[in-house]
Amino acid sequence: MLKILKEHTASVESQVKNREKMVDEMTKNANTQAHTIEVIKRQIGKVKSQRKYLENEELTFQERFNTVQQNIAKANEKMEKLVVILLVIN
């Protein structure tokens, strides 16, 4: 009977050690996943910041483009007026 109890105790201790190892591995895995999530969150923050910067740059370039187009249109009008004046003079 004592032999059976010793074997059972050894079996239970082995199971406890195995469970402890499994818990340790799961804890490490959870910590790794938590770290990965934090890294991804930082990357998302950077991408959002870059997106906002690029959107602002796009607006700036669109405003510049519109200004250039307006200046071209004004210059074309002036040229047309000059052409009309030159035609009238000749």
C-alpha positions as CSV (number, residue, x, y, z in Angstrom):
1,M,0.0,0.0,0.0
2,L,2.9,2.4,0.8
3,K,4.4,1.6,-2.5
4,I,1.2,2.6,-4.3
5,L,1.0,5.9,-2.4
6,K,4.6,6.7,-3.2
7,E,4.0,6.0,-6.9
8,H,0.8,8.1,-6.8
9,T,2.7,10.9,-5.1
10,A,5.5,10.8,-7.7
11,S,2.9,10.8,-10.5
12,V,1.1,13.8,-8.9
13,E,4.4,15.7,-8.4
14,S,5.3,15.0,-12.0
15,Q,1.9,16.3,-13.2
16,V,2.3,19.4,-11.0
17,K,5.8,20.1,-12.6
18,N,4.4,19.6,-16.1
19,R,1.5,22.0,-15.3
20,E,3.9,24.5,-13.9
21,K,6.1,24.3,-17.0
22,M,3.0,24.7,-19.2
23,V,1.8,27.7,-17.1
24,D,5.3,29.3,-17.4
25,E,5.3,28.8,-21.2
26,M,1.7,30.2,-21.5
27,T,2.8,33.2,-19.4
28,K,5.8,33.8,-21.6
29,N,3.6,33.5,-24.7
30,A,1.1,36.0,-23.2
31,N,3.9,38.4,-22.4
32,T,5.2,38.1,-25.9
33,Q,1.8,38.7,-27.4
34,A,1.3,41.7,-25.1
35,H,4.6,43.1,-26.2
36,T,3.7,42.5,-29.9
37,I,0.4,44.3,-29.4
38,E,2.1,47.3,-27.9
39,V,4.6,47.4,-30.8
40,I,1.7,47.2,-33.3
41,K,-0.2,50.0,-31.4
42,R,2.9,52.2,-31.7
43,Q,3.2,51.4,-35.4
44,I,-0.4,52.3,-35.9
45,G,0.1,55.6,-34.1
46,K,3.1,56.4,-36.4
47,V,1.1,55.5,-39.5
48,K,-1.8,57.7,-38.4
49,S,0.6,60.5,-37.7
50,Q,2.3,60.1,-41.2
51,R,-1.2,59.9,-42.8
52,K,-2.2,63.2,-41.2
53,Y,1.1,64.8,-42.3
54,L,0.6,63.6,-45.8
55,E,-3.0,64.8,-45.9
56,N,-1.8,68.2,-44.9
57,E,0.9,68.1,-47.5
58,E,-1.7,67.1,-50.1
59,L,-3.8,70.1,-49.1
60,T,-0.8,72.4,-49.3
61,F,0.2,71.1,-52.8
62,Q,-3.4,71.4,-54.0
63,E,-3.5,75.0,-52.8
64,R,-0.3,75.7,-54.6
65,F,-1.5,74.0,-57.8
66,N,-4.8,76.0,-57.7
67,T,-2.8,79.2,-57.3
68,V,-0.6,78.3,-60.3
69,Q,-3.6,77.5,-62.4
70,Q,-5.2,80.8,-61.5
71,N,-2.0,82.6,-62.4
72,I,-1.9,80.8,-65.7
73,A,-5.5,81.7,-66.4
74,K,-4.8,85.4,-65.6
75,A,-1.7,85.4,-67.8
76,N,-3.7,83.8,-70.7
77,E,-6.4,86.5,-70.3
78,K,-3.7,89.2,-70.5
79,M,-2.2,87.6,-73.6
80,E,-5.6,87.4,-75.2
81,K,-6.2,91.1,-74.5
82,L,-2.8,91.9,-75.9
83,V,-3.6,89.9,-79.1
84,V,-6.8,91.8,-79.5
85,I,-5.0,95.1,-79.0
86,L,-2.4,94.1,-81.6
87,L,-5.0,93.0,-84.0
88,V,-6.9,96.3,-83.6
89,I,-3.6,98.3,-84.1
90,N,-2.7,96.5,-87.3
